Amino acid sequence: MLDVALALGAFAGWVALLAARGDSGADTRELDVLGVLLAGLGSLPLVAWRRAPLAVFVVTAASSAVLNGLSYPAGPPVGPTIALFLLALNS
């Protein structure tokens, strides 16, 4: 249950950051369905971190890279940051 709450919190935080678009003034893409799906792919796998922590980190980091590559607002990669912490904690 704690892992589900962690994943949902990370997802909500990431969507909020993407929706805010920051004050950087840079030309960034607005939040759309693809952005929400990528944010979900970048955070919801945290539910499975106890079974496959390295795989969860790889999936979340890849999703974050795609988000940045598609010109969504740059911000802290919420899911990969948490996944990396959990990976280190598990090692």
Secondary structure, 3 states (H helix, E strand, C coil): CHHHHHHHHHHHHHHHHHHHCCCCCCCCCCCCHHHHHHHHHCCHHHHHCCCCHHHHHHHHHHHHHHHHHCCCCCCCCHHHHHHHHHHHHHC
